[in-house]
Amino acid sequence: QVQLVESGGGLVQPGGSLRLSCAASRSIFSINVMGWYRQAPGKEREFIARITTGGRTYYADSVKGRFTISRDNAKNTEYLQLNSLKPEDTAVYYCYADTSGSMALRYWGQGTRVTVSS
């Protein structure tokens, strides 16, 4: 079954905002880093942000100052707040969750489409 469920994508005008959510199933053990990639039409998948269990964050230069990643460990959920959106932010956004331990894995969400257009 699906273990990372994404929501929040849609169509927005330039300068607008969206909030993406990614909820991880409790069946995923020992989640460590969570984060987001995106893939624009005709482009390679691009890393955009990650966050540790303790809340340390890292952003790609292309989104720094505009996007904010956060997480709620009690809800096993991560978020991506997208502000000051530009047409070049148009992409399918994918969340991920990395597990620690001897059976470390990366789990992916199904993707949510963000379209920025006037």
VENDA-V982606 format. One record per helix or strand. SS is the DSSP state (alpha for helix, beta for strand). FROM is the first residue (numbers start at 1). TO is the last residue. If there is no record, write none. Layout:
# VENDA-V982606
ss->[SS/SS]
from->[FROM/FROM]
to->[TO/TO]
This chain:
# VENDA-V982606
ss->[beta/beta/beta/beta/beta/beta/beta/beta/alpha/beta/beta/beta]
from->[4/10/18/31/46/57/67/77/87/91/106/112]
to->[7/12/24/39/51/59/72/82/89/99/108/116]
